[in-house]
Amino acid sequence: MTDYTAALGPVAPPEIGEEQIAQDQPRVRALLVQRYEQLWNWVDGQMDAAREHERPLDPRVAEIGLRVCKDEAALYRLNRAAPALEDEEDPTILAIDRAAMVAEQLTVLESKRQAAKDSADAWKNHHSKEQEAA
């Protein structure tokens, strides 16, 4: 058996530069998502079998499932806070009439407070009438 590496001399492994990383990042991310999905499908099958009492769930399978979820969440950067948009740029904030929303919430709170007061007054009146009758 011939050792071709020895015949070529010392060969340095290819270096991956920042430009190559930036260029390949979307493709590698898609490949990782595909592999995570394959792992999750396997974990899901194991969990289904455990749910149907075919066999108990191996704790290692549960750990793999947790790692897949955490790694995929990190890949999609779900653990980072969403970037804040300025009020004037965010259409969902522009569409909200803040004054009307606050007024509506105050009305609801006031009606709950009044209902609680009315209930307490009714209980006091009922209780004082019972004491007077006794």
trRosetta pair geometry for C-beta under 8 A, 3 or more apart (Angstrom, degrees):
i j d omega theta_ij theta_ji phi_ij phi_ji
2 7 7.2 7 169 -28 106 133
3 6 4.2 47 108 11 115 113
3 7 6.9 156 97 -15 64 85
4 7 5.4 -55 -150 37 41 113
4 8 6.3 33 155 -15 72 107
5 8 6.0 -61 -148 40 30 105
5 11 6.5 -107 -146 14 85 117
6 9 7.8 41 -176 -73 30 25
8 11 5.7 14 112 -52 125 116
12 15 7.8 -11 138 -36 114 91
16 20 5.0 -120 -162 86 75 134
16 21 6.1 93 149 -58 107 86
17 20 5.0 99 55 9 70 101
17 21 7.1 -128 105 -5 39 89
18 21 5.5 -52 -147 35 34 114
18 22 6.3 33 156 -18 67 105
19 22 5.8 -55 -149 37 30 109
19 23 6.2 27 153 -18 64 110
20 23 5.7 -57 -145 39 30 111
20 24 6.0 12 162 -5 67 114
21 24 6.3 -67 -139 47 24 97
21 25 6.2 50 157 -57 62 95
22 25 5.9 -30 -148 -9 27 121
24 27 5.4 -67 -164 49 63 110
24 28 5.3 56 143 -22 92 110
25 28 5.9 -61 -138 42 27 106
25 29 6.0 30 162 -22 65 109
26 29 5.7 -54 -144 36 29 113
26 30 6.4 29 157 -19 63 105
27 30 5.8 -55 -151 35 30 111
27 31 6.4 31 150 -19 64 106
28 31 5.4 -51 -147 36 35 114
28 32 6.3 37 153 -20 66 103
29 32 5.7 -53 -148 36 31 111
29 33 6.5 34 152 -20 64 103
29 75 6.3 149 -148 -174 91 108
30 33 5.7 -50 -148 34 33 112
30 34 6.5 36 152 -20 63 104
31 34 5.7 -53 -152 34 32 114
31 35 6.5 28 152 -16 65 105
32 35 5.7 -55 -147 39 34 109
32 36 6.2 35 153 -20 67 104
32 71 8.0 -118 171 146 117 112
32 75 6.0 -164 110 -121 132 148
33 36 5.7 -53 -146 37 31 112
33 37 6.3 34 153 -21 64 105
33 72 6.9 89 -120 -132 70 100
33 75 6.7 -176 -73 126 82 151
34 37 5.7 -54 -151 34 30 113
34 38 6.6 32 150 -19 63 103
35 38 5.6 -50 -150 33 36 113
35 39 6.5 35 152 -16 65 103
36 39 5.6 -54 -149 39 34 111
36 40 6.1 34 152 -20 67 106
36 68 5.2 142 -157 -159 89 93
36 71 6.4 -158 -106 93 127 110
36 72 4.7 138 168 -76 160 111
36 75 7.5 -142 -26 11 155 153
37 40 5.6 -52 -143 38 31 111
37 41 6.4 38 155 -24 64 102
38 41 5.8 -49 -149 31 30 113
38 42 6.8 30 152 -16 61 103
39 42 5.8 -57 -156 35 34 111
39 43 6.3 31 150 -17 69 107
39 64 6.6 -128 177 162 114 110
39 68 5.0 -167 104 -99 123 134
40 43 5.5 -53 -144 40 36 111
40 44 5.9 41 154 -24 68 106
40 65 7.0 89 -123 -129 68 76
40 68 5.2 175 -71 144 86 152
40 69 7.9 99 -102 -62 115 70
40 72 8.0 -5 -51 -31 132 150
41 44 5.6 -51 -143 36 29 114
41 45 6.5 33 154 -21 61 103
42 45 5.8 -54 -154 33 31 113
42 46 6.6 30 150 -17 63 104
43 46 5.6 -56 -153 36 34 112
43 47 6.3 32 150 -18 67 106
43 61 5.7 156 -132 180 78 88
43 62 8.0 121 -159 -94 112 27
43 64 5.7 -159 -89 98 121 105
43 65 4.1 150 -180 -82 149 96
43 68 6.6 -151 -3 15 151 148
44 47 5.6 -54 -146 37 32 111
44 48 6.3 37 153 -22 65 103
44 65 7.9 122 -56 -113 56 119
45 48 5.6 -49 -146 33 32 113
45 49 6.5 32 154 -18 63 104
46 49 5.8 -53 -151 35 31 111
46 50 6.5 30 151 -18 64 106
46 57 6.5 102 144 -131 96 81
46 58 7.1 -59 -179 30 135 95
46 61 4.6 -112 121 -165 155 152
47 50 5.5 -53 -148 37 35 112
47 51 6.3 38 151 -23 66 103
47 57 6.2 28 -110 -111 58 126
47 61 7.3 -172 -56 134 74 125
47 62 8.0 98 -87 -88 102 74
47 65 7.3 54 -48 -76 126 156
48 51 5.6 -53 -148 34 32 113
48 52 6.4 19 156 -8 65 108
49 52 6.0 -62 -146 45 30 103
49 54 4.3 -70 -171 54 85 125
49 55 5.8 4 140 38 113 88
50 53 7.5 35 -179 -81 35 28
50 54 7.3 -81 -72 48 26 78
50 55 6.5 -60 -91 83 65 59
50 56 6.1 42 -131 -167 100 26
50 57 3.6 13 -107 -57 162 89
57 61 6.0 -117 -174 66 82 124
57 62 6.1 72 148 -48 121 104
58 61 4.5 92 69 -4 91 103
58 62 7.5 -164 95 -3 52 81
59 62 5.4 -50 -152 36 44 114
59 63 6.3 48 149 -21 70 102
60 63 5.4 -50 -148 36 36 115
60 64 6.4 40 150 -21 65 101
61 64 5.6 -49 -149 34 33 112
61 65 6.5 37 150 -20 63 104
62 65 5.6 -53 -151 35 33 115
62 66 6.5 35 151 -19 65 103
63 66 5.7 -51 -148 35 33 111
63 67 6.4 33 153 -18 65 106
64 67 5.7 -56 -148 38 32 111
64 68 6.3 36 153 -23 65 104
65 68 5.7 -51 -147 33 31 113
65 69 6.5 29 155 -16 63 105
66 69 5.8 -56 -151 37 32 110
66 70 6.2 26 155 -15 67 109
67 70 5.7 -56 -142 41 32 108
67 71 5.9 27 160 -17 68 110
68 71 6.0 -58 -141 41 25 107
68 72 6.1 20 161 -15 63 111
69 72 6.1 -60 -143 40 24 106
69 73 6.2 26 157 -20 62 109
70 73 5.7 -56 -147 37 28 112
70 74 6.4 27 154 -18 64 106
71 74 5.6 -53 -148 37 32 111
71 75 6.3 38 150 -25 65 104
72 75 5.3 -47 -147 32 35 117
72 76 6.5 20 157 -4 65 105
73 76 6.1 -64 -148 48 30 99
73 78 4.2 -78 -165 49 83 123
73 79 6.0 87 137 -38 105 89
74 77 7.1 29 -174 -83 36 36
74 78 7.4 -79 -63 37 24 79
74 79 6.0 -5 -97 5 65 124
77 80 4.8 -22 174 20 93 120
81 84 7.9 -2 137 -42 113 84
85 89 4.8 -125 177 87 103 110
85 90 4.1 125 98 -64 130 101
85 93 7.7 -173 90 5 110 129
86 89 4.5 78 59 9 87 108
86 90 7.0 -174 79 -13 40 89
87 90 6.3 -62 -140 34 26 103
87 93 5.2 -112 -146 122 68 146
87 94 7.5 126 164 -66 69 71
88 94 7.2 67 -142 -80 37 110
90 93 4.2 57 92 14 113 110
90 94 6.6 172 91 -15 59 86
91 94 5.3 -53 -143 37 38 116
91 95 6.2 39 159 -25 68 106
92 95 5.9 -54 -149 32 30 111
92 96 7.1 31 152 -25 60 105
93 96 5.9 -55 -156 24 37 112
96 101 6.2 -1 -180 -34 102 140
97 100 4.0 34 107 20 117 117
97 101 6.4 156 87 -20 63 86
98 101 5.5 -56 -146 36 33 113
98 102 6.2 30 158 -16 68 106
99 102 6.0 -56 -147 38 29 108
99 103 6.2 30 154 -19 64 109
100 103 5.6 -54 -144 39 31 113
100 104 6.2 34 155 -22 65 106
101 104 5.8 -54 -149 34 28 111
101 105 6.5 25 154 -15 63 106
102 105 5.8 -56 -147 39 32 109
102 106 6.2 33 154 -19 66 107
103 106 5.7 -55 -147 38 30 112
103 107 6.4 35 153 -23 64 105
104 107 5.7 -52 -150 33 31 114
104 108 6.6 31 152 -18 64 104
105 108 5.7 -52 -150 35 34 112
105 109 6.3 32 153 -16 66 106
106 109 5.7 -55 -145 40 32 110
106 110 6.1 33 156 -21 66 107
107 110 5.8 -54 -144 37 28 111
107 111 6.4 26 156 -18 63 106
108 111 5.9 -57 -149 36 29 108
108 112 6.5 27 153 -17 64 106
109 112 5.7 -55 -149 37 32 110
109 113 6.2 33 153 -20 66 106
110 113 5.6 -53 -146 37 32 112
110 114 6.2 31 155 -18 65 107
111 114 5.7 -53 -144 39 32 111
111 115 6.2 35 154 -22 64 105
112 115 5.7 -53 -145 36 31 112
112 116 6.4 31 155 -18 64 105
113 116 5.8 -55 -150 36 30 110
113 117 6.4 30 152 -18 64 107
114 117 5.6 -53 -146 37 33 112
114 118 6.2 35 154 -20 66 106
115 118 5.7 -52 -145 37 30 112
115 119 6.3 32 154 -20 63 107
116 119 5.7 -54 -147 36 30 112
116 120 6.4 29 154 -18 64 106
117 120 5.8 -56 -148 38 30 109
117 121 6.2 30 154 -18 65 107
118 121 5.7 -54 -145 38 30 111
118 122 6.2 31 155 -20 65 106
119 122 5.7 -53 -146 35 29 111
119 123 6.4 30 154 -19 63 105
120 123 5.7 -54 -149 35 32 111
120 124 6.4 32 153 -19 65 105
121 124 5.7 -54 -147 37 32 111
121 125 6.3 32 155 -18 66 105
122 125 5.8 -53 -146 37 31 110
122 126 6.2 29 155 -17 65 108
123 126 5.8 -56 -145 40 30 110
123 127 5.9 26 156 -18 66 111
124 127 5.8 -58 -141 41 27 109
124 128 6.1 24 159 -18 65 108
125 128 6.0 -55 -141 38 26 106
125 129 6.3 27 157 -19 62 107
126 129 5.9 -56 -150 35 28 110
126 130 6.6 30 152 -20 63 105
127 130 5.7 -52 -151 33 33 113
127 131 6.6 32 151 -18 64 104
128 131 5.6 -52 -149 36 36 111
128 132 6.4 37 152 -20 66 104
129 132 5.7 -52 -146 36 33 112
129 133 6.3 33 154 -20 64 107
130 133 5.8 -56 -148 36 31 111
130 134 6.4 28 154 -21 64 109
131 134 5.8 -58 -149 34 32 111
